[in-house]
Amino acid sequence: MVAVIGLQAVAPLGQDLVWGDLVAPGDAVEVVAIENSILRDAFFDAVLAQGGTTTITNTVITGADRGVVSWLSAADVAVTNCTLDDNRIGILAHGGATQVTNTLVTNSLQVGIDNDIDPDPVVRFSDLFNQDVQNSRGFPD
């Protein structure tokens, strides 16, 4: 397990926040936990989950192209008690299981929560407020 607690990360200009750098090449990480952190200004993805379980709790993600991406069927992502603000896409479900609970997704530039490959994300007790763009796309409200 990799645990990231209390991180305040700002991506260098023109770069991503790269979580793969947290583990040595070739190591398999089944669980990544990001808690009580601030992730901002990622050039592309602030959090990209490509497998295993990723939990993001009590964290602010802002200024990214895509705040959280659940990529491929092996990814299981849970976003709980978070704020995603001012991202192009707040959360993208792209084939992985995605659960969003008690989370704010606000001021997205294109869409709050997007789904382009099944399964549909599960969104509970969350507020999506994205003025002049869609709050959600690709799954039923």
Disulfide bonds with the S-S distance in Angstrom:
none
